[in-house]
Amino acid sequence: MTVYPAAKPSAALVLAHGAGAGQMSAWMVKAAQAIAAQGVSCATFDFPYITSGRQAPDRTPVLEAHWRGMLAEARARFAKLPLFIGGKSMGGRIASHIVSQGVEGVRGLVFFGYPLHPPGNPDKRRDAHLPQIAEPMLFIQGARDTFGNEAEMSALVPTLQHATLHIVVTGDHSFKVKGGAKAQGPAFDDVITTACVWMRGLTRT
């Protein structure tokens, strides 16, 4: 587990990576640093297949077991802070699996691009377990995300308990927006600020 400590943390977030890249990918490092800079300590980790140098993700039970182990470690590291978990794409989805199965000490979940279905296969949904989650959830989603676009997420989120949706206008699954480099910085800042404001808000309730 890699920890990015905030100077005066109001909460902590354990952030899991997506299927295609580990915790040291450019987006994960930049996001963790930015989250810590906004007063939320952040921790990242690698799933076993990344650690062993494999490209294909582990089977779901292995991913879930590893997430539970990382959650236990996070509880010890951040014992005095409200604890949130989530991740980019697959990492966030597996976080939702373990919470739907029952965990303690999680204040809420943050999804950076929830993979509602594989691209081009909208009927293969990955949301059957989400209604079982009572903890607050924040879905940050690109409007043109091929894993779940604005229309699909806007239909899903109102059916869930305590769920909030934030749309990144023109954003894709990696939050790349139209408008080139000039537009990318503000879009990234919007993603991080939205997550941190939402988490801080829950620490006061």
C-alpha angles and dihedrals in degrees: 000000000000115000126206103192122208117223093236105008122202092183143352131238127199106208121197123201129241127254098269104050140024135237093284094060115122095251095048094049093045092047094047092049092048093048091051090048088058094056103268116111110227133203129190134187143178126248114234096260091059092048091052093047098248124141101208115078119245119257115280097258090054092049091048094049091050092049090052090052092051090048090054090051091048092052089057094045096045099031095144097045133079104257127222128180135195141109153198113304108305093019091058093044092055089047088057090050094058094044091051088053092051132275134168131229100027114131095190148324130254120200119196100196106345111219098228091170139345114277111274093012106084093162093064095080125186100195106087092107098046097085088061092064114098096177117096114269132200118199114196106189138173112239091232098036107149089209091059123344131208095272094049095047092044088057094046104045099062089057092060132081116259094344127155127194126207116186122208102214111237089355124144129208091290092043092252106156136198116263101064130247093331091063097040098071095055090044092054091046089051091053094050096041092049091054095046095046090050093050094046089050091057092051089064095053 
